[in-house]
Amino acid sequence: LSIREANNDTLGLSASLNNIGVVYETSENYEKALEFYLKALENKKLIGNKYSIAISLNNIGLSLRKLGEFDKALGYHLEALKLNLELNNKVGLSLTYSNLGLIYKESGKLDEALEYTKKSLELREELQDKQGISIQRLILGTLYRELGEYSNAGEEHAKSIEIAKNMKFKPILKDNYFELALLYKEEKDYKKALEYFEKYSGLRDSLMNEEKSKKIIALQTKYETEKNLSRIQGLELERQTTLRNFLLVIFGLILVSIGLVYSRGKVKARALKTIKETEEFNTALISQLPEYVLVHKEGKIVYTNSLMSEALGFEPEELKGRSVYDFLDQKYVELVKQKYLKRIQGEELEDYEVEIIHKNGQKRFVIVKASVINFKNEQSVLAVLIDISERKKNEVELLKAKEEAEESNRLKSEFLAQMSHEIRSPINTILNFTYLIKDEIELNKLEAMMPAYESIQSASTRVIRTIDLILNMSQLQIGSYEISLKEFDLYKDSIYPIYGEVKSKASDKGIKLTVNKNADNTILVADEYSVSQIFVNLIENAIKYTKHGSVTVDINRDDKSRLVVEVKDTGIGISDNYLSRLFEPFTQEEQGYTREYEGTGLGLALVKRYCELNNAEINVSSSKGKGTVFKVIFS
C-alpha cells in the first residue's frame, strides 16, 4: 500500500485497500474493514470501473450489516444491485441478491428476504454454482422455518444437504443439521430434533478436530521448512567463508584452515540449535493437546504424548518400538493395516472408529484422524485419537431409553384402547336400553318415570363425555395422537354440524345460539377432528356457563387473511385471578362437590393443546358476570 501510494498507482491502491479490508473482515474487525472498503471505493470511483465499484459496494454493505447498521447496509446493496443490473453481471447479481436477502432476514422482513434469496438461488443454478446453491437453499430453509412453513423448510434443507454431501461441504452440512434440529424442536418432534442436534454436534466436533490436525501438520511442515532453511543458510555461510578465505590466502594456509573449521563448527552448532528448539517446541505443543497423539513408522510407535501413554497404561519410553496393533481390539487390526497402506500411497481417507485396549484390559472407543508426515527425516503417520467412549455409552443409553419410551407408549396405547372398549361398551348398552325405556314410558303414559329416564340418559352421556376427554388428553400427553392434515371447509364441515347438534340444548335453556359466517372463503388446511373438538368444547362451554342471553359464533378473516373464529357468550364470566390457570388440566374456577357446574376441567386444556397441534393461536377476554369471548386464529 505504501509503495503504491508513493507511485500514485490508483489501480493498485484500490486493490491493496480492498485486500486490507478483507483481512480485517476475516478477523471480524468490521469497523476497520469498513474503513478500508470505503477508501477502496473512493479510488475505484476515480478509475470508473463499474464491476469493481459493485464489489466494493457489496463489501461495505456486508460490514455495515455485521455492525448492525441495516438501513445503511441496505442502501449500499441496492446501489450495487443497480450497477450489476446495468452490467448484466450475473455473478455480481447472485451475490447482491443474497446480501439483500440476509439484510431483510436480519431486519425481520421475512417476505422480502424470501424474494431475494430465491432470486439469488435462481442465478446460482443458472451459473451451476454448487456451493452457492447449497448455501441459498440452507438460507431458504431457515426463512421458511421462521415463517412457520415447516414442510417447505424441510424440503429446502434436504436439497441443501444432498448437495453438501455430494460436494463434501461439511460446514454447510453442519449448519443444515442445526437448522433441522431447531425446526423439529418447533414442531415438538423432540426425537428428530435430538437426532439432528447429535448430527450437528458430531460434525462440529469433527471439523474442530480436523482443524487441530491441520495445525499439527502445519507445525510439522514448519519444522521441516526451518530445518531445510538452516541447511541452506549453513551452505550459504560456508560458501561465503570459503570465498573470504581465498581472498585472504596471503595470510597463510594455516589461518585459512583454522577459519574454515571454526566457521563450519559455528554454522553446524546454529543449525543443530534451531532444529533442537523447533523439535522441543513441537513436542511441547503436541504434549498439551487435549487428545491422544501418537506417531508410528510402519506400525512401530516412535512417539506418544502423555495422554496417549496414560490411555494405554505405559510410560512413553516403554511404548517406543512397540507395535500399534498390540493395543487394538483384534477385530480392528486388519482395518487399520489397510488404512495405513492406502494412506502412505497418497489416498485421502475418512476418519474411522476403533477400540484401543489399556494394559488392564479396559477398552475405549476412539475416532482416528491420521496424516502422513516426515518425522525425524522418515516417512511416518501422525494419528490423533479422539475418545468417544462416553458418547458411545450415551448413545447406548439413549437407544435403551428410546426403546423403553416406545414400549411404554405402546403399553399406554393398549391400556387406553382397552379402557375405551371396557367402559364405552357397557355405557353404550345402557344408553341403547334407555331408549326402550323411553318408548315404554311414552307408550304407557308413565310421566312420573320420565325424570328417572332423563337422569339415566344424562348420567350415561356425562360418563361417555368424561371418558372421551380423558382418552383424548392421554393421547396428547403420551404423543400417540396422529395428526392428519387435510383441506376442509371450517364452516360447512365443522362449525355448522356442531351448531346442529347443540342448538336444541341452547333452546332448552332459552339461550339464543347464532353462527355468523362473515368470510366468503372458510377453507382451512388442518387436522379436522381436533379442530372440531376445539369448537365442540368452546360452544358447549358457552352454553353450559350461560344462564340467559346469547351465544354467538363469528367466522371472519383478519387483515392478514387469516381465519378467525370468535365464540362469545353472555354467561357468568371468568375472574381475573383464574384466567392465568384457565388452560391447566383438571382445574375449575369453582372446586369441590358443592360447585354449581359439573365437569372434569379437561375441556379447555384440550382446546389449548389442539390449537397448538394446528398452529393456531387462542386468546380469551372475560369480565365476571358479563360474559366471555374466546378467539381462535389459524395461521
ROFIRO-742106 format. One record per residue (C-alpha): chain; z, y, x. Coordinates in steps of 0.05 Angstrom, whole numbers, plus 5000, padded with zeros to 4 digits. Layout:
BEGIN
A;Z;Y;X
...
***
This chain:
BEGIN
A;5000;5000;5000
A;5019;5048;5057
A;4953;5035;5094
A;4912;5044;5031
A;4948;5110;5014
A;4934;5135;5085
A;4860;5117;5078
A;4853;5146;5007
A;4829;5077;4985
A;4835;5088;4909
A;4808;5019;4890
A;4852;4982;4939
A;4911;5026;4920
A;4905;5003;4847
A;4905;4930;4868
A;4967;4939;4913
A;5006;4977;4859
A;4988;4924;4808
A;5009;4867;4855
A;5077;4900;4868
A;5085;4906;4793
A;5071;4831;4787
A;5125;4815;4839
A;5177;4857;4802
A;5156;4825;4735
A;5163;4755;4764
A;5233;4772;4788
A;5248;4800;4718
A;5259;4872;4743
A;5217;4901;4686
A;5237;4973;4698
A;5208;4972;4769
A;5148;4931;4744
A;5134;4985;4692
A;5138;5039;4745
A;5084;5007;4789
A;5040;4986;4730
A;5038;5059;4706
A;5018;5083;4776
A;4964;5029;4778
A;4937;5053;4710
A;4932;5125;4735
A;4889;5102;4795
A;4846;5057;4752
A;4831;5115;4704
A;4805;5155;4764
A;4759;5097;4781
A;4738;5087;4708
A;4734;5011;4707
A;4749;4993;4634
A;4761;4919;4648
A;4814;4936;4700
A;4845;4990;4655
A;4853;4940;4598
A;4891;4892;4644
A;4939;4948;4664
A;4949;4968;4591
A;4969;4896;4574
A;5016;4893;4635
A;5051;4958;4615
A;5057;4933;4543
A;5089;4868;4567
A;5141;4904;4610
A;5158;4952;4553
A;5166;4892;4505
A;5214;4859;4554
A;5253;4924;4557
A;5258;4924;4480
A;5213;4986;4471
A;5169;4953;4418
A;5136;5016;4390
A;5113;5040;4458
A;5091;4970;4477
A;5050;4965;4413
A;5014;5030;4430
A;4991;5004;4498
A;4969;4936;4470
A;4929;4970;4414
A;4895;5013;4467
A;4879;4950;4507
A;4852;4918;4443
A;4805;4977;4431
A;4777;4972;4502
A;4768;4897;4500
A;4733;4900;4433
A;4686;4954;4462
A;4672;4910;4523
A;4669;4846;4481
A;4715;4816;4534
A;4737;4751;4502
A;4787;4732;4557
A;4819;4801;4552
A;4818;4798;4476
A;4852;4730;4474
A;4909;4757;4518
A;4915;4822;4479
A;4917;4785;4411
A;4972;4740;4440
A;5012;4800;4464
A;5006;4834;4397
A;5029;4770;4362
A;5091;4768;4407
A;5106;4843;4395
A;5103;4834;4319
A;5144;4769;4323
A;5200;4802;4362
A;5197;4863;4316
A;5207;4816;4256
A;5138;4829;4227
A;5120;4755;4220
A;5057;4762;4177
A;5024;4808;4228
A;5048;4763;4285
A;5015;4703;4250
A;4949;4740;4241
A;4943;4760;4315
A;4967;4693;4342
A;4913;4658;4300
A;4860;4706;4329
A;4884;4690;4399
A;4881;4615;4385
A;4810;4621;4357
A;4785;4655;4421
A;4822;4607;4467
A;4790;4548;4431
A;4722;4581;4440
A;4738;4591;4515
A;4764;4519;4519
A;4829;4545;4550
A;4873;4483;4541
A;4937;4515;4566
A;4926;4577;4523
A;4911;4535;4461
A;4975;4495;4472
A;5017;4559;4480
A;4988;4593;4418
A;5000;4531;4375
A;5072;4530;4401
A;5080;4603;4380
A;5047;4589;4312
A;5097;4532;4301
A;5155;4580;4316
A;5127;4632;4268
A;5116;4582;4212
A;5188;4557;4221
A;5215;4629;4216
A;5173;4638;4153
A;5202;4574;4124
A;5135;4538;4123
A;5163;4475;4156
A;5103;4430;4143
A;5055;4478;4178
A;5105;4488;4234
A;5109;4413;4246
A;5033;4406;4248
A;5025;4462;4299
A;5079;4434;4345
A;5047;4364;4340
A;4979;4393;4362
A;5011;4433;4418
A;5049;4371;4443
A;4986;4329;4443
A;4950;4378;4489
A;5012;4389;4532
A;5020;4314;4542
A;4946;4303;4559
A;4945;4361;4608
A;5016;4349;4634
A;5040;4419;4615
A;5114;4400;4620
A;5145;4469;4607
A;5104;4477;4543
A;5124;4406;4522
A;5197;4424;4534
A;5193;4487;4491
A;5159;4447;4435
A;5216;4396;4434
A;5267;4453;4430
A;5230;4486;4371
A;5224;4419;4335
A;5300;4409;4344
A;5311;4477;4310
A;5260;4460;4256
A;5293;4394;4236
A;5362;4427;4240
A;5340;4479;4189
A;5312;4423;4146
A;5380;4389;4153
A;5347;4327;4183
A;5401;4321;4237
A;5377;4254;4264
A;5309;4282;4282
A;5340;4347;4307
A;5384;4306;4354
A;5324;4264;4376
A;5282;4324;4395
A;5341;4360;4427
A;5352;4299;4472
A;5278;4300;4490
A;5284;4375;4506
A;5347;4364;4548
A;5316;4306;4586
A;5252;4344;4602
A;5291;4407;4621
A;5335;4366;4669
A;5273;4332;4696
A;5239;4399;4710
A;5302;4425;4743
A;5306;4363;4787
A;5232;4369;4805
A;5247;4439;4828
A;5305;4413;4871
A;5259;4360;4902
A;5206;4413;4916
A;5258;4456;4951
A;5279;4397;4995
A;5207;4382;5013
A;5194;4456;5027
A;5254;4457;5074
A;5229;4395;5109
A;5159;4426;5116
A;5191;4489;5143
A;5229;4446;5193
A;5163;4413;5216
A;5129;4481;5220
A;5185;4511;5261
A;5184;4451;5307
A;5108;4457;5318
A;5116;4533;5327
A;5168;4520;5380
A;5118;4474;5417
A;5063;4527;5412
A;5110;4581;5437
A;5130;4535;5494
A;5057;4523;5514
A;5041;4597;5509
A;5101;4616;5552
A;5082;4562;5602
A;5011;4589;5606
A;5036;4660;5618
A;5085;4635;5670
A;5030;4597;5707
A;4985;4658;5707
A;5040;4703;5734
A;5056;4653;5788
A;4983;4652;5810
A;4984;4728;5816
A;5049;4723;5856
A;5023;4668;5902
A;5032;4716;5961
A;5107;4709;5953
A;5102;4636;5972
A;5091;4568;5942
A;5165;4552;5942
A;5182;4613;5900
A;5126;4595;5850
A;5150;4523;5843
A;5222;4546;5831
A;5199;4597;5780
A;5156;4547;5744
A;5211;4495;5739
A;5261;4547;5715
A;5212;4574;5662
A;5197;4504;5636
A;5270;4487;5631
A;5285;4552;5593
A;5228;4540;5543
A;5248;4468;5532
A;5321;4489;5520
A;5299;4542;5470
A;5254;4493;5433
A;5308;4440;5431
A;5358;4491;5406
A;5311;4513;5350
A;5298;4441;5328
A;5372;4424;5330
A;5391;4486;5289
A;5336;4470;5238
A;5359;4397;5232
A;5431;4418;5225
A;5413;4469;5171
A;5371;4418;5131
A;5424;4364;5138
A;5478;4412;5115
A;5436;4434;5056
A;5419;4363;5034
A;5492;4343;5040
A;5511;4397;4990
A;5461;4376;4937
A;5495;4351;4872
A;5451;4288;4872
A;5446;4223;4912
A;5397;4232;4971
A;5371;4180;5019
A;5313;4176;5069
A;5282;4109;5086
A;5226;4085;5131
A;5191;4021;5108
A;5252;4004;5066
A;5303;4015;5121
A;5354;4071;5109
A;5353;4126;5162
A;5395;4179;5126
A;5442;4187;5065
A;5483;4245;5041
A;5557;4237;5026
A;5546;4227;4951
A;5497;4170;4963
A;5545;4137;5011
A;5602;4142;4961
A;5557;4113;4905
A;5544;4051;4948
A;5615;4045;4976
A;5598;4051;5050
A;5604;4103;5105
A;5537;4138;5123
A;5535;4104;5192
A;5545;4036;5160
A;5483;4046;5117
A;5435;4065;5173
A;5386;4008;5185
A;5405;3972;5121
A;5350;3954;5071
A;5348;3997;5008
A;5333;3933;4969
A;5403;3907;4986
A;5432;3958;4938
A;5384;3947;4879
A;5392;3902;4819
A;5344;3844;4834
A;5301;3858;4773
A;5280;3925;4803
A;5264;3903;4875
A;5190;3887;4862
A;5180;3951;4823
A;5209;3994;4880
A;5166;3958;4932
A;5102;3971;4891
A;5121;4044;4881
A;5133;4051;4957
A;5065;4023;4975
A;5028;4067;4924
A;5067;4129;4947
A;5050;4122;5021
A;4977;4111;5001
A;4978;4181;4971
A;4985;4166;4897
A;5025;4214;4853
A;5077;4174;4814
A;5120;4189;4754
A;5196;4185;4761
A;5226;4118;4742
A;5294;4086;4728
A;5331;4032;4769
A;5402;4005;4775
A;5439;4013;4841
A;5499;3970;4860
A;5565;3992;4892
A;5594;3942;4941
A;5647;3926;4888
A;5592;3903;4840
A;5594;3964;4795
A;5524;3985;4772
A;5496;4054;4759
A;5432;4075;4725
A;5392;4127;4765
A;5326;4164;4759
A;5286;4160;4824
A;5247;4222;4847
A;5213;4209;4914
A;5164;4242;4962
A;5132;4222;5028
A;5156;4267;5086
A;5158;4268;5162
A;5229;4254;5184
A;5241;4259;5259
A;5166;4253;5271
A;5159;4190;5230
A;5129;4179;5160
A;5187;4167;5113
A;5206;4171;5040
A;5255;4222;5014
A;5288;4197;4950
A;5332;4239;4904
A;5371;4195;4855
A;5399;4226;4791
A;5457;4189;4760
A;5444;4178;4685
A;5497;4124;4674
A;5537;4169;4627
A;5474;4187;4589
A;5456;4113;4582
A;5526;4099;4557
A;5520;4156;4507
A;5452;4131;4484
A;5482;4062;4470
A;5540;4093;4433
A;5493;4138;4393
A;5449;4079;4375
A;5511;4040;4354
A;5536;4099;4313
A;5467;4107;4282
A;5465;4033;4262
A;5536;4037;4235
A;5518;4100;4195
A;5456;4067;4167
A;5496;4005;4148
A;5549;4049;4116
A;5496;4087;4077
A;5465;4021;4055
A;5532;3995;4031
A;5547;4060;3995
A;5479;4059;3962
A;5491;3987;3939
A;5560;4006;3914
A;5533;4066;3875
A;5477;4024;3845
A;5527;3970;3825
A;5576;4022;3796
A;5519;4054;3758
A;5500;3988;3727
A;5571;3964;3713
A;5592;4029;3678
A;5528;4051;3645
A;5512;3984;3613
A;5576;3977;3571
A;5575;4051;3553
A;5503;4047;3530
A;5522;3986;3488
A;5578;4026;3456
A;5531;4083;3442
A;5479;4037;3411
A;5531;4007;3364
A;5558;4075;3345
A;5491;4090;3312
A;5500;4027;3269
A;5570;4052;3251
A;5540;4120;3232
A;5488;4087;3188
A;5543;4045;3154
A;5585;4108;3143
A;5527;4146;3112
A;5505;4086;3070
A;5575;4075;3041
A;5592;4148;3040
A;5655;4138;3082
A;5661;4212;3101
A;5733;4202;3124
A;5706;4157;3180
A;5657;4209;3207
A;5707;4244;3253
A;5723;4176;3286
A;5648;4163;3297
A;5638;4233;3326
A;5697;4223;3373
A;5669;4156;3399
A;5600;4186;3409
A;5626;4249;3443
A;5673;4210;3490
A;5618;4160;3509
A;5568;4216;3523
A;5621;4251;3565
A;5632;4187;3606
A;5557;4179;3617
A;5552;4252;3638
A;5611;4246;3686
A;5582;4183;3718
A;5514;4217;3726
A;5548;4277;3761
A;5589;4233;3807
A;5530;4188;3826
A;5484;4248;3838
A;5537;4282;3882
A;5548;4217;3921
A;5474;4210;3934
A;5472;4280;3963
A;5535;4271;4004
A;5511;4207;4039
A;5439;4232;4045
A;5408;4176;4004
A;5374;4223;3955
A;5299;4222;3969
A;5265;4288;3953
A;5195;4283;3922
A;5156;4348;3926
A;5100;4358;3876
A;5067;4413;3836
A;5092;4423;3764
A;5100;4477;3712
A;5171;4503;3714
A;5169;4528;3642
A;5128;4473;3609
A;5154;4412;3647
A;5227;4432;3660
A;5259;4490;3623
A;5225;4483;3555
A;5244;4409;3548
A;5316;4426;3565
A;5314;4481;3511
A;5292;4428;3461
A;5350;4382;3480
A;5406;4434;3476
A;5384;4482;3421
A;5420;4442;3367
A;5485;4444;3408
A;5478;4521;3413
A;5461;4525;3338
A;5523;4484;3320
A;5566;4536;3357
A;5530;4594;3325
A;5500;4616;3392
A;5430;4647;3396
A;5392;4609;3451
A;5328;4644;3476
A;5277;4627;3530
A;5232;4685;3553
A;5170;4667;3594
A;5152;4734;3626
A;5107;4706;3681
A;5036;4682;3669
A;5039;4632;3726
A;5100;4588;3728
A;5072;4534;3774
A;5121;4510;3827
A;5118;4460;3885
A;5187;4428;3889
A;5227;4366;3871
A;5220;4363;3795
A;5282;4321;3780
A;5331;4364;3820
A;5301;4429;3794
A;5310;4404;3722
A;5382;4386;3739
A;5395;4457;3763
A;5376;4486;3695
A;5408;4429;3654
A;5475;4447;3686
A;5466;4523;3683
A;5443;4524;3610
A;5494;4473;3585
A;5550;4511;3622
A;5527;4576;3590
A;5531;4544;3520
A;5597;4510;3537
A;5633;4573;3560
A;5604;4619;3506
A;5644;4621;3440
A;5597;4670;3405
A;5538;4714;3421
A;5477;4690;3460
A;5449;4651;3518
A;5383;4677;3547
A;5336;4646;3599
A;5286;4695;3631
A;5229;4670;3675
A;5197;4724;3719
A;5161;4736;3784
A;5190;4788;3832
A;5153;4838;3876
A;5144;4783;3929
A;5110;4739;3876
A;5170;4690;3877
A;5190;4654;3814
A;5258;4679;3790
A;5298;4648;3733
A;5359;4683;3703
A;5408;4647;3657
A;5451;4699;3621
A;5508;4688;3572
A;5559;4730;3534
A;5614;4680;3548
A;5684;4681;3578
A;5660;4703;3647
A;5689;4686;3716
A;5746;4722;3752
A;5733;4756;3819
A;5785;4710;3852
A;5748;4647;3832
A;5677;4670;3848
A;5683;4652;3922
A;5701;4579;3903
A;5651;4573;3847
A;5605;4522;3881
A;5660;4478;3912
A;5662;4406;3885
A;5717;4385;3836
A;5743;4456;3824
A;5750;4494;3759
A;5780;4562;3744
A;5829;4530;3696
A;5865;4468;3723
A;5909;4414;3692
A;5908;4374;3627
A;5922;4436;3585
A;5857;4471;3605
A;5813;4493;3548
A;5747;4468;3575
A;5735;4396;3598
A;5693;4377;3658
A;5694;4348;3729
A;5678;4412;3767
A;5616;4379;3797
A;5561;4414;3758
A;5556;4479;3797
A;5568;4443;3864
A;5507;4400;3847
A;5467;4462;3827
A;5481;4494;3896
A;5460;4430;3933
A;5397;4422;3891
A;5378;4495;3905
A;5385;4482;3980
A;5342;4420;3974
A;5286;4461;3942
A;5293;4520;3989
A;5317;4563;3931
A;5369;4618;3931
A;5423;4623;3877
A;5464;4686;3861
A;5517;4698;3808
A;5547;4761;3777
A;5602;4759;3725
A;5655;4800;3690
A;5715;4767;3659
A;5708;4767;3584
A;5638;4798;3585
A;5593;4742;3608
A;5556;4714;3669
A;5487;4717;3700
A;5460;4662;3746
A;5396;4680;3784
A;5354;4625;3818
A;5299;4650;3866
A;5246;4600;3890
A;5215;4618;3958
***
